[in-house]
Amino acid sequence: MSCGFRRSFAHSAVRDLEVALVFPPDVAFASMEVKGFAGDKLAAAFHSARMLMGARFILPTSYGFNDGRLKDIPVGMEILHKDANFSEKLVDCLMK
């Protein structure tokens, strides 16, 4: 917030979509382990919602690069792997 970002949090995928439709984000972050709705499914929902198509969707994950759970991520959605360089990657991502 001190860098000028507005933040919104939701604790379920349905609420994520509600918040995003009311306050369309420039960028959205979601975990692969969202309650009742995996992050890849949420990414697909964001990707298919016309008014959210301009938002970058970033999926921070500790899953490996070749993990099968990441194979269904829609084109254009970014995966941010949690590794030793995660902090630097996150800053780079926010700077874009």
N, C-alpha and C positions, 0 to 999 in steps of 0.2 A: 504494500500500500504506500510505503514511503517513496517508492519509485513511480508512483502515478497509476498503478494498476488497481482496478476495482475487482474485488474477489467475491465470489458467491460459492457457497458450499451446499451440497445436498447429500443426504445419506441413503438415497435409493436411486435407482436408474430412472424410475418414473418421475421422481422429483427433479432429477438432473435435467430431463427434457423439459419439464414445466418451467424451471428457472431459465433455461437457455432460450425458450421461446418467448418469454416475457422480457428478458434482458439478453439479446443476442450477443454472444461473446466473440471476441477476436480470436481467442484461443481457449481450448477446453482441455483439461487433464482428467483422466479417469483411470482407475486401477482395473486390472483384469479381474479382480475379485470384488466387484460391486455386488451388494446384496441382491440376490435373486435375478441377476442379469450380468453376464460376463462383460468385461470391458470391450471385447471385440464386437459384441452385439450392440452395445451402446454406440460404438464408433460407426457401425453400419446404420443405425438409426439417425445419427447426426448427419451422416453422409447423404442419406435419402431425404432429409427434411430440407425443402427448398430454401427456407429462410436461414438455415444454418450452414449451407454449403460453402459460404465464404470463410467460415471459421476454421482455424487449424485445430486438429484434434490430435492430442499427444497422449500416448499410452505408456506411462512409466511402468517398467516390469523388471523383475529379477529372473524371468524365464530366459533361457539361452537363446542365441540367435537362430538355432535350428529347431527350436521347440515346436512341435506340431500345433500347439494351442495358438500360435501366432500366424498360422498359415491363412486364416480367413479374414485378416485385417484388410479392410477396403483400401483400394489404391488411393494414395494421397494422405492416408493417415500415417502419422509418425510413431515409431516405437523408440522410446528412450530407455535403453538398458541400464539397469542399476548395477554399476560396477565401480571399480576404483576411481574412475573419472566422472562419476555421475554428477557431482556438484558443478564441474566445469561445463559438462554437456547441458545441464539445466540452465545455467547462466547464459550460455550461447543461444539456447533455444528461446529464452525470454528476450534476449537482445534482438533477435530476428523480428 
